[in-house]
């Protein structure tokens, strides 16, 4: 009997794992929503604060940039955790 996992590790050929492919596809599809969502939430919160304090678009830009930085941090963190776990 041939061990496919051992052979694929030796030859460097990718494993045929439909469940793993679906998991990777879901992970890749999730990352843009994390990034865009953090920017939209940050800018929306900044917009509401601007309306409250009458500070024109200053807070919307600043909090939107903070949302972008937070979104980038989260995307990088998720990618590093997945790489570390071997997914």
Backbone torsions as a table, in degrees:
resi	resn	phi	psi	omega
1	UNK	NA	136.0	-175.9
2	UNK	-96.3	131.6	177.8
3	UNK	-88.7	106.6	-175.5
4	UNK	-65.8	-38.0	-179.7
5	UNK	-63.7	-42.4	-179.4
6	UNK	-66.5	-43.0	-179.5
7	UNK	-65.1	-39.2	-179.6
8	UNK	-70.6	-31.2	177.0
9	UNK	-70.3	-37.2	-178.8
10	UNK	-72.1	-47.2	-174.9
11	UNK	-81.7	-15.4	-178.3
12	UNK	82.6	2.8	178.8
13	UNK	-72.8	143.6	179.7
14	UNK	-68.7	147.0	176.2
15	UNK	-74.8	148.1	175.4
16	UNK	-94.4	94.4	-176.5
17	UNK	-131.3	95.6	-177.2
18	UNK	-61.1	-35.5	179.1
19	UNK	-66.6	-40.8	178.1
20	UNK	-64.9	-38.8	177.7
21	UNK	-63.1	-43.7	179.8
22	UNK	-63.6	-39.7	178.8
23	UNK	-65.0	-43.1	179.0
24	UNK	-65.6	-40.5	178.8
25	UNK	-63.5	-41.5	177.7
26	UNK	-64.0	-39.6	178.3
27	UNK	-64.3	-42.9	-179.5
28	UNK	-67.5	-37.9	-179.5
29	UNK	-72.0	-21.0	-178.1
30	UNK	-78.8	-33.0	-172.3
31	UNK	-62.0	-43.9	177.9
32	UNK	-62.6	-34.0	179.0
33	UNK	-68.0	-34.9	177.2
34	UNK	-64.2	-46.2	-177.9
35	UNK	-67.1	-50.5	-178.0
36	UNK	-66.8	-39.7	179.9
37	UNK	-62.3	-40.2	-179.9
38	UNK	-67.0	-37.2	178.1
39	UNK	-67.7	-44.1	-178.5
40	UNK	-64.8	-43.6	179.3
41	UNK	-64.9	-43.4	179.2
42	UNK	-63.0	-46.6	-179.8
43	UNK	-66.4	-37.8	177.9
44	UNK	-64.8	-42.4	176.8
45	UNK	-64.3	-41.9	177.0
46	UNK	-63.2	-38.1	177.6
47	UNK	-63.1	-44.5	178.5
48	UNK	-64.2	-39.6	176.9
49	UNK	-66.4	-37.5	176.6
50	UNK	-62.2	-42.4	178.4
51	UNK	-64.1	-38.5	-178.4
52	UNK	-67.3	-44.7	-175.4
53	UNK	-99.9	-5.7	178.8
54	UNK	64.7	40.3	-174.6
55	UNK	-105.1	29.7	-177.8
56	UNK	48.6	-152.8	-173.0
57	UNK	-85.0	17.2	-176.1
58	UNK	-63.5	-51.4	-177.6
59	UNK	-69.2	-34.0	177.7
60	UNK	-62.2	-41.8	178.7
61	UNK	-68.7	-45.7	-178.1
62	UNK	-64.5	-47.6	-178.8
63	UNK	-71.7	-31.5	174.0
64	UNK	-64.3	-40.3	176.1
65	UNK	-66.6	-38.0	175.0
66	UNK	-63.8	-38.5	176.1
67	UNK	-63.8	-39.8	177.5
68	UNK	-63.9	-44.7	178.7
69	UNK	-62.9	-42.4	177.6
70	UNK	-64.7	-39.1	177.8
71	UNK	-65.5	-42.0	176.8
72	UNK	-63.3	-42.6	178.4
73	UNK	-59.7	-43.6	-179.0
74	UNK	-67.3	-40.8	178.3
75	UNK	-62.9	-46.2	179.6
76	UNK	-64.4	-41.5	179.3
77	UNK	-61.7	-43.8	179.7
78	UNK	-65.1	-40.6	179.5
79	UNK	-66.0	-39.8	179.6
80	UNK	-68.9	-37.9	178.3
81	UNK	-66.1	-41.8	179.4
82	UNK	-66.4	-38.7	179.1
83	UNK	-67.2	-39.9	179.6
84	UNK	-65.0	-36.5	179.5
85	UNK	-79.2	-8.4	178.3
86	UNK	80.9	23.0	179.1
87	UNK	-83.6	NA	NA
